[in-house]
Amino acid sequence: MSVSQHEAEEILAELGVRPGTLAGDERAALDRDGYVVLNGVLDEASVAAMRTAVAELLETARRDLTKKHGGTLHLDDILNAGPAFDPAWSSPRVLAAVARVLGADFHVSAGGFRGPRPGYGAQALHADDVPIGANDPYRVATAIVPLVDFTERNGATRVVPGSHREPLLDASTEAGVPHPRERVVAARAGDAIVFNGHLWHSGTRNESDERRDALQIVYRRRGGRGSGPAVANATLDRLGTAGLLLI
């Protein structure tokens, strides 16, 4: 779908995004560090509903013998899975942070669930898109919404602040190898970690005794690389204006 800048801004305004939706320090963090933690994006009832929906979807996937189940559990499509997950990816604060990175004209590229079991989850540092030129617009932004508290012990996301502006040349390609400038991002269930997709980041090893569950939503600038998700008509009918972000 192609929309004008004005139309894109109108869509966000209808979804509750205003000039003051993000605080000044939140905007500064995105610009400077490449990420921000938005506290309390979801209330306890919304988190509980999402956890229930995840449990039901994982049980359905467990009974599907064509699917493989490793140390990190995945659900690849939460966008068509009913209304429980909508408050995460369509939150005005999340959308305002994404717009800070990409501008108003963006769409949701993918929405999924990731749940590393104890002992799993470590990744090599990576970015979600290739480096860009100094004057090129950013192409991708990502929101991670914890469904349990993120701690240094249970596999929280690590980032290298500022690496969205200058690609890392010294990052190891091996999972779990630390970087001298990395920061492990603590967050509470119901918060949202929104980061520039060109920022170097990764999951860390879950050293706790419980699974570390989170949603991950990827947003892309329209007209760039990557297409939107396959969206059911019933999903679009349910969402109204928010559905315009999925097409």
N, C-alpha and C positions, 0 to 999 in steps of 0.2 A: 504494500500500500504506500502510495506517495502522498504526503501532505505538505502544506506550506508551513513555514515557520510560525505564522500566526495561528494556523489550525492546531499545530502541535502544542503551542502555548495554551490555547483554549482547552484542549483535552486535559492537560495537567491541571489547569485552574478548576475544571469541573470535578477533578479527583481530589481537590483540596490542597494543591500546591500553591503556596503564596510566597511573595518575596521574603517574608520573615519566617518561613517554615523551618529553615535551618538557622541556628544561632551563629553569630560571627565566628566563634572559636571552632565550630564544626566545619564551616566553610574553609577556614584557614587550615585546619588539619588536612582536609582533602587536598588542598592546593599544595601544601608544604610536604606532608608525609605520604600522601597518596591513599590514605584510608581514614575512616572515622568510625567510632563506636557510637551508635545512636541508642541511648538508654530507653528501655521500656516501650519499644515499638508495639509489642503485643501485650495484652493483659493475660492474667493467669488462665482465664476461661478459654481464650484463643489458643494458648499453648497446649492446654489439656486436650482441646478438640483436635489439634494437629497430631498430638501423640497418639490419640485413639485412632485417627485415620491412618497414620503410619503403621500402627500395629495390624490393622485390618488388611492393608495393602501388602505388608510383608507376609502375612499368613497366606494370602492368595498366591503370592509369588513362590512361597515355600512349596505349595502343592503343585506348582508347574514344573514338571520334570525337564522341560527344555531350558530352564534357567539355571545358571551356576551361582552358587552362594559361597563366597570366599570370606576372608577375614574382615572385609569392610562391606557392609550391606548397602545396596544401591536401589533406589527407585528412580527411573528415568523420566517419568512424566507425572508431575503433580498438578499441572495446569488443568488437565481434563478430569481430575480425580474428585471433583465436587467442590463445594464452597469452603471447606474447612481451611484450605491453604491460601485463599484469596487475600486475607488481611496481611500476609507476609509480603507478597510481591507487589501489591497495590497500595501499600502504606504511603500516605502523603510524604512522610519524612524520608522514607527510602527513595521515593521517586524524586524528591527534591535533591537528595544527595547524588542520585544518578544524573539528573539534569545538570548539576554543578560540574560533573565530569564530561558529559557528552553533549550538552546542550539539550534543548527541548525535544528535538526530533529523534526519538529512539523507540525501540520496540523490545519486547522480551524475546530473547533468543532460545532460552531453555530454562526449565525449572525442575529440580530433582531433590532427592534426599540422599544423604551420605551418613552412615553410622559405623565407624570403626569399632570393632570389638576389642577387648583388652589384648594388648600386644601388637595391634595393627594401626594403620593410619599414617605411618611416616611416608613422606614424599620428598622428592628432590625439589629444591627451589625452582620455580618456573613462573612465567607470565602467561596470561591468557590470550595474548596476541603478540605478533612480532613487533620489534622496535619501530618507532616512527621518527620522522625528521623533526627538527627543532620547531618548525612552524606548522607541522601537520596536526589536525585535530585528533583527539583520543577516540578510539573506535569501540572500546568495550569497558563495561563496568560490571562488578559482581557484588551481590549481596549475600552474605551468609547469616542465617537466622538460627541461633542456637535453640534447640528444644530442651537442652540441659545446660547447666552452667559450664562454661569453658574455663578450664584451669591449665596451669603449666603441666599438670600431672596426667590429664585425660586426653591429650592429643589436640589441644587448641591450635588454631591457625597461627603461623608465624609469618611475619612480613619483614622486609628490609626497607625501612622508611626512606622515601626520596628516590627509590630505584625506578619509579615510573618516569622520571625525568632523564635518567641516565642508566642504560642497561648495565647489569652486572657482567663483569668480565672474569670474575674470580669465583663464581658460584659452582659448587660441586654438582656433578650429574648423578651422584649417588644419594639415595633416600636417607634422610635423617642427618646428613653431615651439617654441622652448624656453620653459620656465617658470623663473622665478628660484629656485624652491625644489625643482626636480626633482633626482632622483638616479638615475643609470644603475646598474643592478644587475649587478655582475659575478658570475659563477658558473661552476663547473666542470661538464663533462659528468657526469651522474649525480647532481648536486645537485637540489634542488627549491626553487623560489621559490613560496611559498604566500602569497597576499594576500587581504585582505578585498575582496570584490567591489565594495564601495562606494568603494574607493580609486581615485583618478584615476591612470591609467597609460597606456602605449602602447608599441608597438614603435618602434624607431629605425631610421634608414637603415643598411643594410649597406654599409659602405665597404671591406670586405675583398674578397678574390678568390675566396671560397668561400661556398657556401650556409650559412645559419645555421639549423640544424634544431632543433626542440623539439616536445615534446608539450604539449598544453594540455587540462586537465581541469577542468570546471566542476561545482561541487557546490551544491545548493540546499537550503534548509530545507524539510522536508516541510510540505505544506499551504499553501505560498506560491505565488508566480507560477512558471509554467513546469512542464512535465511531464518525466518521465523519458525516456530514450532507448528506441528500439525494440530490444528484446533478444531474440535468438534462443534457443530452448529449449536448443540445444546449448551456448550460452554459459552459461546458468544451471546446466545439469548439470555443466559443467566447474568452475564457481567454488565451488559449495557455499555456505557462509555468506557469502562475499564477494558472491555474487549478490544478496543481499538489499539491497545498496546500489544496485542498478541498477533496482529495481522500486518 
